[in-house]
């Protein structure tokens, strides 16, 4: 089993920045991909970004150029740097992890999930 704990959410004005962190523990040696999803009120959960342990990345089109995903393998932590935030980025952000590196392009069926952290962007 793998446990994921997100942190770094909060309230920010439009145009501002936040950095989310997700720390993995447990059977971390099985993990080859980590990612971020988000779910706005009344909406389905959607893919945001993902990264393999080797550093390959994939982004949802609406966040390209504004969000950057990175991984620190030594700390078993994945980060999501979010810049130029917009009110439509408001959502609960979830961290995900999977043993299969191709999860970053599959964008679904991730094995492990965190509890989520709230991001609110005010206009």
Helices and strands as residue ranges (DSSP letters): E 2-7, E 10-13, E 18-26, G 28-30, E 33-39, E 46-52, E 57-59, G 61-63, E 67-72, E 77-82, G 87-89, E 91-98, H 103-106, E 112-113, E 117-122
